[in-house]
């Protein structure tokens, strides 16, 4: 990894990002079988792109956006933001009734 830029870690935002990355690495190390499942799912997405989305740009755009949302949710879940990952993956939180 390259050296961090000057000022990195001097504020709460960059410290949060560092903690999230540390959590991601710990999850990768401690949950290898589960991570292997994520790799298989990612491979399936990429195979779909190669086989099914070659014909039209509209399908490609939706497939890429779906994959990007899934990768974002994976990143959040791996770093410990499991509840937040649900919304990022395209889920929704039911409205509270009161």
C-alpha angles and dihedrals in degrees: 000000000000123000116279117254119255111278095026109139094020093108139043095253096058091041089053090051090051092051090048090052091048089051090050092053091047091050090050091050098043100038104042096149091051091046090051087058090055090051090052091049090049090050089052091053091050092048090052089054092050096047109027108028100052095098107060138023094222092062090045092054094050092044092049092048091049091049092047091052090049092049090049090052090048090052092050094046092047090053093051101264094118099151092046090050091064092065092042091055092058098270123127138219113237115243115259115245118208 
